[in-house]
Structure formats: C-alpha cells, structure tokens
Amino acid sequence: MQKWEYGQIFVHNPEPFGGYPKEGLELEKVQRAGREGWELVSSIPYTTPEGEVRGAFLLFKRELSPSVK
C-alpha cells in the first residue's frame, strides 16, 4: 500500500499594470518541488472579501520513502 506526504506552497498573483501582469508568477518553489518528486494535486485560490484573487495555495503530494513508511 502506498503512503503519501503532503505539502503546500502559496503563489502570489503578480500585480497588474494597465490590465496586464507586470511580471510572471514566481514559480521557483514550484519548480524545486517538482525536482524533489512532489506532484501537484490541487489548487485553491486565495480571494479577498471584495472578490479579488491575490494568489493560490498549491497542494502537492509525494510517496513516502521506504525508510519513513
């Protein structure tokens, strides 16, 4: 039976300028997670009470190593 560990990363939305983002998403942590064997399983938007999406929580999982099981 497989056993999993889970983690999360918060990614901010870039600030808009003239309706377009000034820069891209900061994905360094996401790329590192992929290299470490994490798999993206879900994303949850972080929204202000006014309805503005300010970022997203990214949920990841990876199989536990045999020594941890």
Secondary structure, DSSP 8 states (H G I E B T S, - for coil): ---EEEEEEEEE---EETTEESS----HHHHHHHHTT-EEEEEEEEE-TTS-EEEEEEEEEEE--TTT-
